[in-house]
Amino acid sequence: MRVLLAIAAKDLRQRLRDRSALVIVFLAPVLISGLMAMAFSDNTEFRAEIGVVDLDRGTAGDGLTEVLKSPELSGTVRVHPYGDETAARRAVDAGRAHAAIIVPEGFTEALSGGTAQPVTVLDSVDFGLQAQLARAVTESYVAQVNADRLSVATAVAAGVPHQDVPELAAKAALLKLPEQVRAQGLADDPLKVISYFGPSMGMFFVLFCVGFGARGYFIEQQQGTLDRIAAAPVGRGALLLGKSLSTFVYSLAGLVTVSLVSWLAFGARWADPVGVAALSVGMAVSVVCLTAFVIALARTERQAEGLASIVVFALVLLGGNFVFASGTSLMRRLTLFTPNGWALRGFTDLGTGIRGWAAVGAPLLGIAAFSAAVAAVTALLLRLRRPA
């Protein structure tokens, strides 16, 4: 054990003398995470600036405006009235309004059997979500109006006097559909940007430890250091374990540093600190396995650097370190083949308030499966390279 710790301490001292390694593993992820936190700090709440042009000036037209100003939408939608379609279109083009709803003339009269032009929604390609909200509210309200028209038409067909139709239409406009759908998601917390990109950037840069470890191995091999250590009463197994321990400690230190700075300085929040620690340990173990894999596959320092770069950027692109992988897309399926993709899934669940094994159980098993597979392939490569 003393020999193993001595080898690990020697490697760690060499890493600490390498300023480029310190910048990449500790400083760069903190700076980039901080920049992302500041860049998205003003976008934590969804807001929709919706313009309304009421050419109807009747009960039905007023009802649509009241829906947009209802308590359910008060924290999301802000209504801006405009006198005509031209003014509303200019506001949308200039970005002052994210979308605009044009209520046509005669909209209320259509309740009593008349006809009117369709309600129009002016949207902007720059505010797609806000435009979808405006269309959803408008389509829902128009469906309500059509239901009111049907009720009035049914009453007229049943013999209601025509002089009572306007009053009946006004009452129908106050009714609601008897069957309604209410969306209700899980009782979770909103995911903060820094809670995702903090660990994401930490993993991205910590994966560069694969290249540092593999390059250091071949440098020491060229200098004869490995042969001298192997000739001592140490054993090749203790040598590999010592180097693996140094890579593990260095990687874990980088992940812990980024997590702590993201929490203390930028307000990242995860529901379970133990889960954060477990995911960090799992990622550090996978870095050790990947380092051994590159060493087993390469023959020279140059080959090790090239292979490490390919491995790192393949894992980063597939794992979703730069693009949040959600839904049932192909990208989300591909993340299941990467340790960083599993870890980010765990950090996402922790960032939305899920605790314990429910958040980190599957990610830890996924990381363990990946590490075991890489370790098995590495053992096979080393066995094939062993001289007969």
N, C-alpha and C positions, 0 to 999 in steps of 0.2 A: 504493500500500500504506500509506503514512504517513497519508493522508487516511482510509482505511478504518479503520485502528487508532484514529485520533483520534475518529471517530464512535462506534466501539464503546466506547472509554474514557469518552466523555461519557455514553453511556447507562448504563454500569455504575456510574458515580458517582451518577447519579440513582437507580438501583435501591438502592444502598447507603444512600442517605439516607432511603429509604422503610422505616421500621421494621416496618410491617405485612408488607411483602414478605420482610424478613429472618426474621421470626417464622414465616411460613407455609412458606417454602422450606427453612430451616435448623433452626429450633428445634422447631417442631411435629412434624415426622416423627420426630425423635430422641426426643422425649418420649413419643409414642404408641408407638413401637417398643419403648422401654424398659419402658413399662407392660405391653405384651403379653408381653414376655420374662419379666417378673416374675410375671405372672398365670399363665403356663403353665409356669413353671420346675419346679413339683412334679409335672407330668403328662407328663414325658418318657418314663417307663417304664409299660408296661401291666401292671396287677396285677388279679388276680381273687380275691376272698375268697369261697370256695365252702363252704357248709355241707353236711354229710352227716348224714342220719338213717338209721342202719343197723338196720332192724327185722328183718332176715333173720338176722344174726349167724351166717352160714355162709360157706363157701368162696367162693361167687360174690359175696356182698356185700363180703367183705374184699378181693376182687380189684379191685372198682371203686375202693375207697379207695386201694389200692396204685397204681392207674393215675394217680389224681389227685396222688399223692405221688411219682410217678416222676421220675427225673432230668431227663427231657425237659421236664417242666412245673414243675420246682422253682423256676425264676426267675420264673414267671408266676402260678402257682396256690398259694394258701395254704388249707389245709383246716381247717375248724372243725367238730368233731363236736357233734351235738345229740341229746338223749335222745328227743325226739318231734317230730312235725310242727308242733305248736303253737309250740314254742320256736323252731324253724327259721323259721316264718312270721313271728314277731315280729322275729327278727334281720334278715330280709330287709326287712320294712317299716321298720325303724329304720335301715337302711343299714349295719348291722354286717356283714352278709353280702350280697354282690352277687347271689347265687343260691343255691339249696339243692336238693340231690338227695335224694329219699326212696326208699330201697331197701325194697320191701315184704317182709313176712313170707312165707317159703316160696319165696324167689327161688332159693336153692340147690337145693331139692327139685325145682323145675321142670326141672332138668337131667336128672333120671331119669324124666321123662315126666309129672310133675305139672303143675298150673296155679298161677299166681300173679298177683297184681295187677300192672299195668304200673308201671315205674319212673317217678316223677313229678319234674319239675323246677319248682321255684318260682322265678320270676324277678321282676325289678323293671323298670319302665319307665325308671328313672333310670340303669340300667346295662345297656344293650342288648347291648354287645359281650361283656361278661362272661357274660350269660345265653346268648348264642349259643355261647360256648366251653363252658359247662356242658352245653348240649344236645348239642353235637357230640361231646364226650367220652362222654356217656351213651349216645347212639345208637350210637356205634362199639362201645362195650363190650357193649351189648345184642345187637348184630349178632354179636359174638363168642360170646356165650352161646347165641344161637339156633343158631349153627354147632356148638357143643358138644353141644347137645340133639340135633341131627340125627345127629352121630357116635355118640352113645349109642344113639339109636333104631335106627340101622343095625346096631350091634353086637348089640343085643337081637334084632333080626329075623334076624340071622345065627346065633343059637343060644347067645349068651352066657348063662350061668346068672344068674337074678335076684339071687342072693345076691352076685354080683360087680358089680352095677350101681352101688352107692354108691362103691366104689373106682374103678370106671371113670369115673364122673361127676367124681370129684375129680381124676383124671388129665386128663380132657378140659378141665377148667377152667384147667389150666396151659398148654394149647396155644394157638397163635396161628393166625389165618387164614393159609393158605399164600400168598395173594396180597394185598398191601397197597399202598396208595397213599401216597407220601411227597411232600408239597409242597416245592418248592425254588425260591425266587425268585432274582432277580439278586443278585450279590455287591455290594450297594451299602450306603451308610451311611444311618442314619436321618436324616431331614430335621428339623433343629431349627426350632422355631417362629420364632425371630428371624431365621434364614436366609431365611425366606420373607417375613415381615411387615416386616423391615427395609427391603429394597428395594421392597416393595409400598407401604409408606407414603411412602417417598421419591419414588416415581413419582407417587403420588396428589397430593402437594403440589407437586411440580415442574410438573405439568400446569397449575397455576394461573398459571405464567409465561405461558401463552397469553393469559390475560386481562390480565396486567400489560403485556405487549408491545403488544397491540392497543389497550388504553386509552391507553398512552403515545403511540402513533402519532397517535391522533385528538386528544389534548390538544395535541401539538406542531403538528398541522395547524390547530387553532383559533387557536393563538397566533401562527401565521405562521412558526414556526421552520423547517418543512419547505420553505416557499417560499424563504426566505432561503438555506437550504443549497443548494437546487436551482438558485438563481440564480448561485451561486458556481461557479467552474470545477471542480466536483466530479462532477456527473452523477448522474442518478437511480439508476443501477446501483450506484455506490459507496455511495450513501446507504442503499439497501436491504441491500446486503451488510454494511455496518457495523452496522446494527441487527440483522441476523440473527446476526452474530458475537457481539454482546453477549448476545442471548438464548441462544445456544448455550453460551457460557462460563458464564453465570449458572445455567442448567439443569444443566450438567455439574458445576459446583461443588456444587450442592445434592445431587445423586446421590452424588458421591464422599464428601461429608461424612457423609451418612447411612450409607453402606457402611462407612466407616472407624470411625465410632462404634459401629455394630452389631458390628463385628469386635473392636475393642479393649475396649469397655466391657461388651458383653453376650454375647460368645462366639460370634457368628455364624461359620460356617465354609463356605467355598466352595473347591472343589478347584483352581480355576485363576484366579489374580488377573488374568491377561491377559483371560480370558473375562469377568470382572466389568467390567473397563475397557471392553471392546468393547461389551457390552450397554449400559453407561452412555452411551457415545458415540452409539450408535444411538438411544437414547431422546432424547437431547438434540437430535439431528438431526430427529426426528419432532416435537418441540416447536416447532422453528423452522418447519417446514412447516405445522403447525397454526396457528401465529400468523399466518403469511402468508395462510392460507386465511380466517381470521376477518376479517382486515383487508380482503381482497378482497371478502368477502361483505357486510360491514357498511357502513353509511353514516354512522353517528354513534357517539359514544363509548358512549351508552346501548345501542345495538344491539350493539356489540362486546362489552360486558360480558354481555349476555343470551346471545348466541351462544356466547361462551367458556364460560359456565357450563353450557349444554346439552351442548356438546362434551365438556367435562371429565367431567361426571357420567355421560354415556352411556358413555364409554370406561372409566371406573372400574367401573361396574356390570357391563359386558359383559366386561371384562378379568380379573375375579376378584381385584381388590385387597382386597376385604373378605371374600370367600368363596372358599376354595380350590376351584378347578374341576378335578375329576378324573373318571376313567372315560370313558364314551362318551356322556355326557349332552349335552343341547342346549347347556348353558352352556359346556362345553368346546369345542364347535364354534364358538360365537360368539366365544370368545377369539381365534380365528384371524383375526378381522377387526379386531383392535386391536393397536397396537404394544406397549402395556403387557402385554397378555395373552401375546404372544410372548416379551417380555423376562422375565416371571415364569416362563414355562416353562423358559427358559434358566437362570435363577437356581435353580429347583428341581432341575434336573439337576446343576448345579454343587454344590448343597448336599448331594446324595446321592452325591458322589464321582466323577461323570463329568467327564472332562477334555477340553480342546481342542475341535476342530471338532465332535465328536460331541455336545457339550453346547450349543454356541452357534451352530453352522452354520445349522440351520433357523430358529431365532429371528432371527438377523441377516438372513437372506434375507426372512423375513416382515416385519420392521421396514422393510427397504429397499423392499419392494414397496408397503407402506402409504405410506411417505413419498413414493415416486415417484408413486403415484396421487393423493395429496393435492396434490403440486406441480403435476401436470398439470392438475388441476381448477382450481387457483389461477391458473395461467397463462391458462387459458381465460376465467376470470372477469375477470381484469385486461384481457384483450384485448377482451372485450365491453363493459367499462366505458370503454374508451378512446374519446374523442370522435372522430367521423368527420371 
